[in-house]
Amino acid sequence: MCQASGVSAAEPSAWVARFASLVPPGGPVLDVACGSGRHTRFFLALGHPVTAVDRDTSGLADIERDPRLDVVKYDLEAGEPFPFGPGSFAGVVTVNYLHRPLFADLVAAVADGGALLYETYARGHERFGRPQRPEFLLEPGELLEAVRGELRVVAYEDVILEEPGPKAVQRIAAVRTPAGS
């Protein structure tokens, strides 16, 4: 597992904010490894019902009573079956988290017409700080491979960002073309 901060709890990732419109209006969103809930809060503010999942959901205590929010306390790395079925979400959002065994489940969870918005650390980040271990850093093109044949890539980057501090990331915005389209 790898989660890190660097952006305020209230501010969504610029990548997620940029491509949030790919998630169909009002469609349910899955915030994977939600942490303090910055993306949960962002999508609730946009009018989406949100399922926020993490092994520690205490960062959502102030909003857990929101009727549009389903808080799921769950260890995504415990080896248990993924708790959400295929096609369950109009949007699947994952930021600063990497657990490769989940790739297929996360891609499958995207409904027809829905979007996957994923951003996390990539190879090269080890020279800037944590995470440094290879199991927490994406290999070149790894996110592209994770969606190949399943989702249409709208945007992809494998870059070094200078703000709010240097970090190497990969990020993807991809959609599932509705059946019959």
C-alpha positions in Angstrom: 0.0 0.0 0.0 1.1 3.5 -0.6 -0.7 6.7 0.3 0.8 10.1 0.8 -0.3 13.6 1.2 1.1 16.9 -0.1 -2.3 18.5 -1.0 -4.8 19.9 1.5 -7.5 17.6 2.6 -10.1 19.8 0.9 -8.4 20.2 -2.4 -8.8 17.4 -5.0 -6.1 16.3 -7.3 -5.8 18.6 -10.2 -6.0 15.6 -12.5 -9.2 14.4 -10.9 -10.7 17.8 -11.0 -9.7 18.2 -14.7 -11.4 15.0 -15.8 -14.3 14.8 -13.3 -16.7 15.7 -16.1 -16.0 12.2 -17.6 -18.1 10.8 -14.8 -21.8 10.8 -15.9 -23.8 13.4 -13.9 -25.2 12.0 -10.7 -23.6 8.6 -11.2 -22.2 6.8 -8.2 -18.5 7.2 -7.6 -16.0 4.9 -5.8 -13.2 6.6 -3.9 -10.6 3.9 -3.4 -8.2 4.3 -0.4 -10.1 7.5 0.4 -8.0 8.7 3.3 -9.3 12.0 4.5 -11.9 12.1 1.8 -10.8 15.0 -0.4 -12.1 13.2 -3.5 -15.2 11.9 -1.7 -16.0 15.5 -0.7 -15.3 16.8 -4.2 -17.7 14.3 -5.9 -20.4 14.8 -3.2 -20.2 18.6 -3.9 -20.7 17.8 -7.6 -23.9 15.9 -6.7 -22.6 12.3 -7.0 -23.4 9.6 -4.4 -20.0 8.3 -3.2 -18.8 5.0 -1.8 -15.6 5.8 0.1 -13.5 2.8 1.0 -10.4 2.5 3.2 -9.1 0.5 6.1 -9.2 3.7 8.2 -12.2 5.8 7.6 -11.8 8.2 10.5 -11.0 11.0 8.2 -14.7 11.0 7.1 -16.2 11.3 10.6 -17.4 14.8 9.9 -19.4 13.8 6.8 -20.3 10.2 7.5 -24.0 11.0 8.1 -24.4 12.4 4.6 -27.2 10.3 3.0 -25.3 10.2 -0.3 -22.2 8.7 1.3 -21.6 5.1 1.9 -18.4 4.6 4.1 -16.9 1.2 3.8 -14.2 0.3 6.3 -12.3 -2.4 4.4 -8.7 -3.5 4.0 -8.2 -3.6 0.3 -4.9 -5.6 0.7 -6.2 -8.3 3.1 -6.6 -10.8 0.2 -10.4 -10.9 0.5 -12.5 -10.6 -2.7 -13.1 -7.1 -4.0 -16.3 -5.9 -2.3 -17.8 -4.2 -5.3 -19.1 -5.9 -8.5 -18.4 -5.2 -12.1 -20.1 -2.2 -13.6 -21.1 -0.8 -10.2 -19.7 2.8 -10.5 -20.0 5.7 -13.0 -16.6 6.8 -11.6 -13.7 5.0 -10.0 -11.1 7.3 -8.4 -7.8 6.3 -7.0 -5.0 8.8 -6.0 -1.7 8.1 -4.3 -2.5 4.5 -3.8 -1.1 1.4 -5.5 -2.0 -2.3 -4.9 -1.5 -4.1 -8.2 -3.8 -7.0 -7.5 -6.7 -4.6 -7.6 -6.2 -3.3 -11.1 -8.6 -5.7 -12.8 -11.3 -5.2 -10.2 -11.0 -1.4 -10.4 -11.2 -1.5 -14.2 -14.2 -3.9 -14.0 -16.0 -1.7 -11.5 -16.4 1.0 -14.1 -19.9 1.0 -15.6 -20.7 1.5 -19.3 -20.2 5.2 -20.0 -18.2 5.6 -16.7 -14.7 6.7 -16.1 -11.5 5.6 -14.3 -9.4 8.4 -12.9 -6.2 7.1 -11.5 -3.0 8.9 -10.3 -0.1 7.6 -8.3 3.6 7.5 -7.9 5.8 6.2 -10.7 9.3 4.9 -11.2 11.7 7.8 -10.7 9.9 9.1 -7.7 12.4 7.3 -5.4 14.9 10.2 -5.9 12.4 12.7 -4.5 11.3 10.9 -1.3 8.7 8.3 -0.3 7.5 6.0 -1.6 10.8 4.6 -2.8 10.2 0.8 -2.9 9.5 -0.6 -6.4 6.2 -2.3 -5.3 4.8 1.2 -4.6 6.0 2.8 -7.9 4.3 2.2 -11.3 6.5 0.9 -14.1 6.5 2.9 -17.4 3.2 2.4 -19.1 1.7 0.3 -16.4 -1.5 2.2 -16.1 -2.0 1.9 -19.9 -1.5 -1.8 -19.7 -4.0 -2.1 -16.8 -6.8 -0.6 -19.0 -5.8 -2.1 -22.4 -8.7 -3.8 -24.1 -11.1 -2.7 -21.4 -11.3 1.1 -21.4 -10.7 3.9 -23.9 -7.8 6.2 -22.8 -8.8 9.9 -22.9 -5.6 11.1 -21.3 -2.4 9.6 -19.9 0.7 11.1 -18.4 4.0 9.8 -17.0 5.5 13.0 -15.7 7.5 14.7 -13.0 5.5 17.4 -11.3 7.2 20.2 -9.5 4.4 21.5 -7.3 3.6 21.1 -4.5 7.0 19.4 -4.4 8.8 17.2 -7.0 7.2 13.8 -7.6 7.1 11.3 -10.4 3.5 10.2 -11.3 1.5 8.3 -13.8 -2.1 9.3 -14.3 -4.8 8.1 -16.5 -8.4 9.1 -17.4 -10.2 6.4 -19.2 -13.8 5.6 -20.1 -15.8 2.4 -20.7 -17.6 2.8 -24.0 -21.2 1.8 -23.6 -22.1 -1.6 -25.1 -23.3 -1.3 -28.6 -21.7 2.1 -29.2 
